[in-house]
């Protein structure tokens, strides 16, 4: 084991600190086996769902990431007893929920956007809720309008102040008819977490239907909710009087699985991702294969590899979209691999308007990427063009060279790691704490895959 990995373990898994820096000696294929646990985008929401119950819930396969810690802290300041009985197994007891002071909420929320999802459950439990200014990755405008408009439709009163947003429900929450202009994942979760205990029936049109949404619906159904997923992105929720607890194993993190797949492709390696399942990665697997990657699907995971290390990959055209389209979280790691494709690849980002900013650092490392701020047209386009979209044109193959880079956001940060691992020479990647928001035990996993690096955790 890398000696500095041991030092990190002794320091108590210090990867979550913003000042953490990793020095990577690149140009070596990643080979080996790693395991992905529960999805960040499900586990954190499932923890919030426990607030709705009248008895204890048990959530298994919870990843050890900073976003989970944020939610745990927020639950605890609201009186929820959270106990980890085994690694990745959380017991959540909501029977003594209480109102937290706004200063405590603000202190624990940090840069997370999760607090907005506490609103519905707290309005049901306490009749009021408070959320501070919301952070998150700087990847574009992530308005909470959809959330607040939905809460108002249920009967919530929203008051904004310099401290944050205070919500009350003087007449309780009632079922509503809601239609989103865009199938927002977070806003769909908001409606689900609010509608299950609202009086009457809620109809949500143009809902998100990501696997993590379906897993959250499964959890709520275990608790006693009545939820029907209808055709054409319509979800019907019949409010019930009371919900119990749940016992559930979280869906695997398909974003992390796809990230390691791209790392294998970019470095000319082979990585077995234990816990990955084909059914929730089918769109990614198609693009991965078109780009020249190969994969073997086993019962306990998927092996991703470059079938001809040293030979160029194939160019592809990709358009990000809501599920079942190509996820926006998959394009950043993939772009690094596409720098090694022979010819012109195009990645259209249609979900967030500023998610291609990370490519400037890749250009400094030798990539040839041009970002078109208003997207590109083409007769091959299948996703409707949006005003906010951008497009990245990647021309390759180009030899990546080492550089010193600063992590801008979660997926962009992992992309910098991949680029550093694929590049010739020694690179440093700083601000590693952001990566720990969504990737569990990143230092350990790099060590397991044979990466050549040193890691420095600082106070």
Rosetta blueprint (number, residue, H / E / L):
1 X L
2 X L
3 X H
4 X H
5 X H
6 X H
7 X H
8 X H
9 X H
10 X H
11 X L
12 X L
13 X L
14 X H
15 X H
16 X H
17 X L
18 X L
19 X L
20 X L
21 X E
22 X E
23 X E
24 X E
25 X E
26 X L
27 X L
28 X L
29 X L
30 X L
31 X E
32 X E
33 X E
34 X E
35 X E
36 X L
37 X L
38 X E
39 X L
40 X H
41 X H
42 X H
43 X H
44 X H
45 X H
46 X H
47 X H
48 X H
49 X H
50 X H
51 X H
52 X H
53 X E
54 X L
55 X L
56 X L
57 X E
58 X E
59 X E
60 X E
61 X L
62 X L
63 X L
64 X L
65 X L
66 X H
67 X H
68 X H
69 X H
70 X H
71 X H
72 X H
73 X H
74 X H
75 X H
76 X H
77 X H
78 X L
79 X L
80 X L
81 X E
82 X E
83 X E
84 X E
85 X E
86 X E
87 X L
88 X L
89 X E
90 X E
91 X E
92 X E
93 X E
94 X L
95 X L
96 X L
97 X L
98 X L
99 X L
100 X L
101 X L
102 X H
103 X H
104 X H
105 X H
106 X H
107 X H
108 X H
109 X H
110 X L
111 X L
112 X L
113 X L
114 X H
115 X H
116 X H
117 X H
118 X H
119 X H
120 X H
121 X H
122 X H
123 X H
124 X H
125 X H
126 X H
127 X L
128 X E
129 X E
130 X E
131 X E
132 X L
133 X L
134 X L
135 X L
136 X L
137 X L
138 X L
139 X L
140 X L
141 X L
142 X L
143 X L
144 X L
145 X H
146 X H
147 X H
148 X H
149 X H
150 X H
151 X H
152 X H
153 X H
154 X H
155 X L
156 X L
157 X E
158 X E
159 X E
160 X E
161 X L
162 X L
163 X L
164 X L
165 X E
166 X E
167 X E
168 X E
169 X L
170 X L
171 X L
172 X L
173 X L
174 X E
175 X L
176 X L
177 X E
178 X E
179 X E
180 X L
181 X L
182 X L
183 X L
184 X L
185 X H
186 X H
187 X H
188 X H
189 X H
190 X H
191 X H
192 X H
193 X H
194 X H
195 X H
196 X L
197 X L
198 X L
199 X E
200 X L
201 X E
202 X E
203 X E
204 X E
205 X E
206 X L
207 X L
208 X L
209 X L
210 X L
211 X H
212 X H
213 X H
214 X H
215 X H
216 X H
217 X H
218 X H
219 X H
220 X H
221 X H
222 X H
223 X H
224 X L
225 X L
226 X E
227 X E
228 X E
229 X E
230 X E
231 X L
232 X L
233 X L
234 X E
235 X E
236 X E
237 X E
238 X E
239 X L
240 X L
241 X L
242 X L
243 X E
244 X L
245 X L
246 X L
247 X E
248 X E
249 X E
250 X L
251 X L
252 X E
253 X L
254 X H
255 X H
256 X H
257 X H
258 X H
259 X H
260 X H
261 X H
262 X H
263 X H
264 X H
265 X H
266 X H
267 X H
268 X L
269 X L
270 X E
271 X E
272 X E
273 X E
274 X E
275 X L
276 X L
277 X L
278 X H
279 X H
280 X H
281 X L
282 X H
283 X H
284 X H
285 X H
286 X H
287 X H
288 X H
289 X H
290 X H
291 X L
292 X L
293 X E
294 X E
295 X E
296 X E
297 X E
298 X E
299 X L
300 X L
301 X E
302 X E
303 X E
304 X E
305 X E
306 X E
307 X L
308 X L
309 X L
310 X L
311 X L
312 X L
313 X E
314 X E
315 X L
316 X L
317 X E
318 X E
319 X E
320 X E
321 X L
322 X L
323 X L
324 X L
325 X L
326 X E
327 X L
328 X H
329 X H
330 X H
331 X H
332 X H
333 X H
334 X H
335 X H
336 X H
337 X H
338 X H
339 X L
340 X L
341 X E
342 X E
343 X E
344 X E
345 X E
346 X E
347 X E
348 X E
349 X E
350 X L
351 X L
352 X L
353 X L
354 X L
355 X L
356 X L
357 X L
358 X L
359 X H
360 X H
361 X H
362 X H
363 X H
364 X H
365 X L
366 X L
367 X L
368 X E
369 X E
370 X E
371 X E
372 X E
373 X L
374 X L
375 X L
376 X L
377 X L
378 X L
379 X L
380 X L
381 X L
382 X L
383 X L
384 X L
385 X L
386 X L
387 X L
388 X L
389 X L
390 X E
391 X E
392 X E
393 X E
394 X E
395 X E
396 X E
397 X L
398 X L
399 X L
400 X L
401 X E
402 X L
403 X L
404 X E
405 X E
406 X E
407 X L
408 X L
409 X L
410 X H
411 X H
412 X H
413 X H
414 X H
415 X H
416 X H
417 X H
418 X H
419 X H
420 X H
421 X H
422 X H
423 X L
424 X E
425 X L
426 X E
427 X E
428 X E
429 X E
430 X E
431 X L
432 X H
433 X H
434 X H
435 X H
436 X H
437 X H
438 X L
439 X L
440 X L
441 X L
442 X H
443 X H
444 X H
445 X H
446 X H
447 X H
448 X H
449 X L
450 X L
451 X L
452 X L
453 X E
454 X E
455 X E
456 X E
457 X L
458 X L
459 X L
